[in-house]
Protein backbone atom coordinates (compact mmCIF):
# COMPACT_ATOMS: atom_id res chain seq x y z
CA UNK A 1 0.00 0.00 0.00
CA UNK A 2 2.82 2.12 0.52
CA UNK A 3 3.77 1.79 -3.09
CA UNK A 4 0.39 2.87 -4.18
CA UNK A 5 0.50 5.84 -1.92
CA UNK A 6 4.00 6.66 -3.11
CA UNK A 7 2.73 6.50 -6.64
CA UNK A 8 0.01 9.01 -5.84
CA UNK A 9 2.53 11.35 -4.24
CA UNK A 10 4.90 13.19 -6.58
CA UNK A 11 7.78 15.10 -5.18
CA UNK A 12 7.25 14.08 -1.61
CA UNK A 13 10.57 15.57 -0.68
CA UNK A 14 9.34 19.09 -1.23
CA UNK A 15 5.84 18.75 0.10
CA UNK A 16 4.52 16.71 -2.75
CA UNK A 17 1.64 16.81 -5.10
CA UNK A 18 -1.11 14.27 -4.82
CA UNK A 19 -2.37 13.02 -8.14
CA UNK A 20 -5.81 12.44 -6.73
CA UNK A 21 -6.01 16.02 -5.62
CA UNK A 22 -4.79 17.10 -9.03
CA UNK A 23 -7.44 15.05 -10.83
CA UNK A 24 -10.16 16.41 -8.57
CA UNK A 25 -8.89 19.94 -9.15
CA UNK A 26 -8.78 19.44 -12.92
CA UNK A 27 -12.33 18.04 -12.87
CA UNK A 28 -13.53 20.98 -10.76
CA UNK A 29 -11.64 23.38 -13.03
CA UNK A 30 -13.27 21.87 -16.14
CA UNK A 31 -16.63 21.92 -14.40
CA UNK A 32 -16.03 25.58 -13.47
CA UNK A 33 -15.08 26.34 -17.09
CA UNK A 34 -18.29 24.66 -18.32
CA UNK A 35 -20.41 26.63 -15.84
CA UNK A 36 -18.60 29.89 -16.77
CA UNK A 37 -19.09 29.14 -20.44
CA UNK A 38 -22.77 28.51 -19.91
CA UNK A 39 -23.47 31.29 -17.40
CA UNK A 40 -20.96 34.07 -18.14
CA UNK A 41 -19.14 33.45 -21.42
CA UNK A 42 -22.28 32.99 -23.59
CA UNK A 43 -24.09 36.12 -22.38
CA UNK A 44 -20.84 38.08 -22.45
CA UNK A 45 -20.23 37.02 -26.06
CA UNK A 46 -23.87 37.84 -26.91
CA UNK A 47 -23.45 41.34 -25.42
CA UNK A 48 -20.16 41.79 -27.32
CA UNK A 49 -21.82 40.62 -30.55
CA UNK A 50 -24.76 43.00 -29.98
CA UNK A 51 -22.30 45.85 -29.36
CA UNK A 52 -20.39 44.90 -32.51
CA UNK A 53 -23.63 44.88 -34.55
CA UNK A 54 -24.69 48.22 -33.01
CA UNK A 55 -21.35 49.82 -33.88
CA UNK A 56 -21.47 48.34 -37.40
CA UNK A 57 -25.01 49.71 -37.89
CA UNK A 58 -23.97 53.13 -36.59
CA UNK A 59 -21.05 53.15 -39.03
CA UNK A 60 -23.39 52.18 -41.89
CA UNK A 61 -25.89 54.88 -40.90
CA UNK A 62 -23.11 57.46 -40.62
CA UNK A 63 -21.73 56.46 -44.04
CA UNK A 64 -25.23 56.61 -45.55
CA UNK A 65 -25.81 60.06 -43.98
CA UNK A 66 -22.44 61.25 -45.25
CA UNK A 67 -23.30 60.10 -48.79
CA UNK A 68 -26.72 61.76 -48.56
CA UNK A 69 -25.11 64.96 -47.32
CA UNK A 70 -22.61 64.90 -50.19
CA UNK A 71 -25.44 64.33 -52.68
CA UNK A 72 -27.45 67.17 -51.12
CA UNK A 73 -24.40 69.45 -51.23
CA UNK A 74 -23.82 68.60 -54.90
CA UNK A 75 -27.48 69.26 -55.66
CA UNK A 76 -27.38 72.56 -53.76
CA UNK A 77 -24.23 73.59 -55.68
CA UNK A 78 -25.90 72.64 -58.96
CA UNK A 79 -28.99 74.68 -58.07
CA UNK A 80 -26.80 77.59 -56.97
CA UNK A 81 -24.89 77.49 -60.25
CA UNK A 82 -28.16 77.29 -62.19
CA UNK A 83 -29.53 80.24 -60.23
CA UNK A 84 -26.34 82.21 -60.91
CA UNK A 85 -26.60 81.43 -64.62
CA UNK A 86 -30.25 82.49 -64.67
CA UNK A 87 -29.38 85.70 -62.82
CA UNK A 88 -26.55 86.43 -65.28
CA UNK A 89 -28.93 85.78 -68.19
CA UNK A 90 -31.55 88.07 -66.66
CA UNK A 91 -28.93 90.79 -66.15
CA UNK A 92 -27.71 90.38 -69.73
CA UNK A 93 -31.29 90.48 -71.05
CA UNK A 94 -32.09 93.58 -69.00
CA UNK A 95 -28.88 95.23 -70.17
CA UNK A 96 -29.70 94.39 -73.79
CA UNK A 97 -33.26 95.68 -73.38
CA UNK A 98 -31.91 98.86 -71.78
CA UNK A 99 -29.43 99.39 -74.61
CA UNK A 100 -32.17 98.77 -77.19
CA UNK A 101 -34.49 101.18 -75.38
CA UNK A 102 -31.68 103.73 -75.21
CA UNK A 103 -31.05 103.36 -78.95
CA UNK A 104 -34.80 103.67 -79.65
CA UNK A 105 -35.04 106.82 -77.52
CA UNK A 106 -31.99 108.34 -79.22
CA UNK A 107 -33.39 107.49 -82.66
CA UNK A 108 -36.79 108.93 -81.74
CA UNK A 109 -35.09 112.10 -80.45
CA UNK A 110 -33.08 112.37 -83.67
CA UNK A 111 -36.21 111.97 -85.77
CA UNK A 112 -38.07 114.53 -83.64
CA UNK A 113 -35.12 116.94 -83.91
CA UNK A 114 -35.01 116.44 -87.68
CA UNK A 115 -38.78 117.02 -87.87
CA UNK A 116 -38.52 120.16 -85.72
CA UNK A 117 -35.57 121.38 -87.80
CA UNK A 118 -37.45 120.73 -91.04
CA UNK A 119 -40.53 122.52 -89.67
CA UNK A 120 -38.43 125.43 -88.46
CA UNK A 121 -36.61 125.62 -91.78
CA UNK A 122 -39.94 125.59 -93.60
CA UNK A 123 -41.35 128.24 -91.26
CA UNK A 124 -38.25 130.38 -91.74
CA UNK A 125 -38.51 129.97 -95.50
CA UNK A 126 -42.21 130.91 -95.41
CA UNK A 127 -41.51 133.94 -93.21
CA UNK A 128 -38.65 134.94 -95.48
CA UNK A 129 -40.86 134.68 -98.55
CA UNK A 130 -43.62 136.55 -96.76
CA UNK A 131 -41.17 139.29 -95.69
CA UNK A 132 -39.79 139.51 -99.22
CA UNK A 133 -43.31 139.72 -100.60
CA UNK A 134 -44.20 142.47 -98.11
CA UNK A 135 -40.96 144.28 -98.92
CA UNK A 136 -41.69 144.01 -102.64
CA UNK A 137 -45.19 145.31 -102.06
CA UNK A 138 -43.85 148.23 -100.00
CA UNK A 139 -41.17 149.02 -102.55
CA UNK A 140 -43.74 148.88 -105.32
CA UNK A 141 -46.16 151.13 -103.44
CA UNK A 142 -43.36 153.49 -102.50
CA UNK A 143 -42.12 153.52 -106.07
CA UNK A 144 -45.61 154.37 -107.26
CA UNK A 145 -45.87 157.04 -104.60
CA UNK A 146 -42.50 158.52 -105.52
CA UNK A 147 -43.37 158.38 -109.19
CA UNK A 148 -46.68 160.09 -108.56
CA UNK A 149 -45.01 162.81 -106.54
CA UNK A 150 -42.37 163.28 -109.22
CA UNK A 151 -45.02 163.63 -111.81
CA UNK A 152 -46.93 166.13 -109.68
CA UNK A 153 -44.14 168.60 -109.52
CA UNK A 154 -41.01 169.39 -111.27
CA UNK A 155 -38.13 168.28 -109.25
CA UNK A 156 -35.23 170.54 -108.57
CA UNK A 157 -32.25 169.54 -106.43
CA UNK A 158 -33.81 170.61 -103.16
CA UNK A 159 -37.07 168.89 -103.97
CA UNK A 160 -35.23 165.71 -104.92
CA UNK A 161 -33.37 165.63 -101.61
CA UNK A 162 -36.60 166.26 -99.69
CA UNK A 163 -38.30 163.52 -101.72
CA UNK A 164 -35.50 161.06 -100.89
CA UNK A 165 -35.64 161.98 -97.21
CA UNK A 166 -39.43 161.51 -97.19
CA UNK A 167 -39.01 158.18 -98.92
CA UNK A 168 -36.40 157.06 -96.32
CA UNK A 169 -38.73 158.21 -93.51
CA UNK A 170 -41.62 156.22 -94.93
CA UNK A 171 -39.46 153.10 -95.32
CA UNK A 172 -38.25 153.58 -91.73
CA UNK A 173 -41.84 153.93 -90.43
CA UNK A 174 -42.92 150.85 -92.40
CA UNK A 175 -40.60 148.56 -90.48
C-alpha positions as CSV (number, residue, x, y, z in Angstrom):
1,X,0.0,0.0,0.0
2,X,2.8,2.1,0.5
3,X,3.8,1.8,-3.1
4,X,0.4,2.9,-4.2
5,X,0.5,5.8,-1.9
6,X,4.0,6.7,-3.1
7,X,2.7,6.5,-6.6
8,X,0.0,9.0,-5.8
9,X,2.5,11.3,-4.2
10,X,4.9,13.2,-6.6
11,X,7.8,15.1,-5.2
12,X,7.2,14.1,-1.6
13,X,10.6,15.6,-0.7
14,X,9.3,19.1,-1.2
15,X,5.8,18.8,0.1
16,X,4.5,16.7,-2.8
17,X,1.6,16.8,-5.1
18,X,-1.1,14.3,-4.8
19,X,-2.4,13.0,-8.1
20,X,-5.8,12.4,-6.7
21,X,-6.0,16.0,-5.6
22,X,-4.8,17.1,-9.0
23,X,-7.4,15.0,-10.8
24,X,-10.2,16.4,-8.6
25,X,-8.9,19.9,-9.1
26,X,-8.8,19.4,-12.9
27,X,-12.3,18.0,-12.9
28,X,-13.5,21.0,-10.8
29,X,-11.6,23.4,-13.0
30,X,-13.3,21.9,-16.1
31,X,-16.6,21.9,-14.4
32,X,-16.0,25.6,-13.5
33,X,-15.1,26.3,-17.1
34,X,-18.3,24.7,-18.3
35,X,-20.4,26.6,-15.8
36,X,-18.6,29.9,-16.8
37,X,-19.1,29.1,-20.4
38,X,-22.8,28.5,-19.9
39,X,-23.5,31.3,-17.4
40,X,-21.0,34.1,-18.1
41,X,-19.1,33.4,-21.4
42,X,-22.3,33.0,-23.6
43,X,-24.1,36.1,-22.4
44,X,-20.8,38.1,-22.5
45,X,-20.2,37.0,-26.1
46,X,-23.9,37.8,-26.9
47,X,-23.4,41.3,-25.4
48,X,-20.2,41.8,-27.3
49,X,-21.8,40.6,-30.5
50,X,-24.8,43.0,-30.0
51,X,-22.3,45.8,-29.4
52,X,-20.4,44.9,-32.5
53,X,-23.6,44.9,-34.5
54,X,-24.7,48.2,-33.0
55,X,-21.3,49.8,-33.9
56,X,-21.5,48.3,-37.4
57,X,-25.0,49.7,-37.9
58,X,-24.0,53.1,-36.6
59,X,-21.0,53.1,-39.0
60,X,-23.4,52.2,-41.9
61,X,-25.9,54.9,-40.9
62,X,-23.1,57.5,-40.6
63,X,-21.7,56.5,-44.0
64,X,-25.2,56.6,-45.5
65,X,-25.8,60.1,-44.0
66,X,-22.4,61.3,-45.2
67,X,-23.3,60.1,-48.8
68,X,-26.7,61.8,-48.6
69,X,-25.1,65.0,-47.3
70,X,-22.6,64.9,-50.2
71,X,-25.4,64.3,-52.7
72,X,-27.4,67.2,-51.1
73,X,-24.4,69.5,-51.2
74,X,-23.8,68.6,-54.9
75,X,-27.5,69.3,-55.7
76,X,-27.4,72.6,-53.8
77,X,-24.2,73.6,-55.7
78,X,-25.9,72.6,-59.0
79,X,-29.0,74.7,-58.1
80,X,-26.8,77.6,-57.0
81,X,-24.9,77.5,-60.2
82,X,-28.2,77.3,-62.2
83,X,-29.5,80.2,-60.2
84,X,-26.3,82.2,-60.9
85,X,-26.6,81.4,-64.6
86,X,-30.3,82.5,-64.7
87,X,-29.4,85.7,-62.8
88,X,-26.5,86.4,-65.3
89,X,-28.9,85.8,-68.2
90,X,-31.5,88.1,-66.7
91,X,-28.9,90.8,-66.1
92,X,-27.7,90.4,-69.7
93,X,-31.3,90.5,-71.0
94,X,-32.1,93.6,-69.0
95,X,-28.9,95.2,-70.2
96,X,-29.7,94.4,-73.8
97,X,-33.3,95.7,-73.4
98,X,-31.9,98.9,-71.8
99,X,-29.4,99.4,-74.6
100,X,-32.2,98.8,-77.2
101,X,-34.5,101.2,-75.4
102,X,-31.7,103.7,-75.2
103,X,-31.1,103.4,-78.9
104,X,-34.8,103.7,-79.7
105,X,-35.0,106.8,-77.5
106,X,-32.0,108.3,-79.2
107,X,-33.4,107.5,-82.7
108,X,-36.8,108.9,-81.7
109,X,-35.1,112.1,-80.5
110,X,-33.1,112.4,-83.7
111,X,-36.2,112.0,-85.8
112,X,-38.1,114.5,-83.6
113,X,-35.1,116.9,-83.9
114,X,-35.0,116.4,-87.7
115,X,-38.8,117.0,-87.9
116,X,-38.5,120.2,-85.7
117,X,-35.6,121.4,-87.8
118,X,-37.5,120.7,-91.0
119,X,-40.5,122.5,-89.7
120,X,-38.4,125.4,-88.5
121,X,-36.6,125.6,-91.8
122,X,-39.9,125.6,-93.6
123,X,-41.4,128.2,-91.3
124,X,-38.2,130.4,-91.7
125,X,-38.5,130.0,-95.5
126,X,-42.2,130.9,-95.4
127,X,-41.5,133.9,-93.2
128,X,-38.6,134.9,-95.5
129,X,-40.9,134.7,-98.6
130,X,-43.6,136.6,-96.8
131,X,-41.2,139.3,-95.7
132,X,-39.8,139.5,-99.2
133,X,-43.3,139.7,-100.6
134,X,-44.2,142.5,-98.1
135,X,-41.0,144.3,-98.9
136,X,-41.7,144.0,-102.6
137,X,-45.2,145.3,-102.1
138,X,-43.8,148.2,-100.0
139,X,-41.2,149.0,-102.5
140,X,-43.7,148.9,-105.3
141,X,-46.2,151.1,-103.4
142,X,-43.4,153.5,-102.5
143,X,-42.1,153.5,-106.1
144,X,-45.6,154.4,-107.3
145,X,-45.9,157.0,-104.6
146,X,-42.5,158.5,-105.5
147,X,-43.4,158.4,-109.2
148,X,-46.7,160.1,-108.6
149,X,-45.0,162.8,-106.5
150,X,-42.4,163.3,-109.2
151,X,-45.0,163.6,-111.8
152,X,-46.9,166.1,-109.7
153,X,-44.1,168.6,-109.5
154,X,-41.0,169.4,-111.3
155,X,-38.1,168.3,-109.3
156,X,-35.2,170.5,-108.6
157,X,-32.3,169.5,-106.4
158,X,-33.8,170.6,-103.2
159,X,-37.1,168.9,-104.0
160,X,-35.2,165.7,-104.9
161,X,-33.4,165.6,-101.6
162,X,-36.6,166.3,-99.7
163,X,-38.3,163.5,-101.7
164,X,-35.5,161.1,-100.9
165,X,-35.6,162.0,-97.2
166,X,-39.4,161.5,-97.2
167,X,-39.0,158.2,-98.9
168,X,-36.4,157.1,-96.3
169,X,-38.7,158.2,-93.5
170,X,-41.6,156.2,-94.9
171,X,-39.5,153.1,-95.3
172,X,-38.3,153.6,-91.7
173,X,-41.8,153.9,-90.4
174,X,-42.9,150.9,-92.4
175,X,-40.6,148.6,-90.5
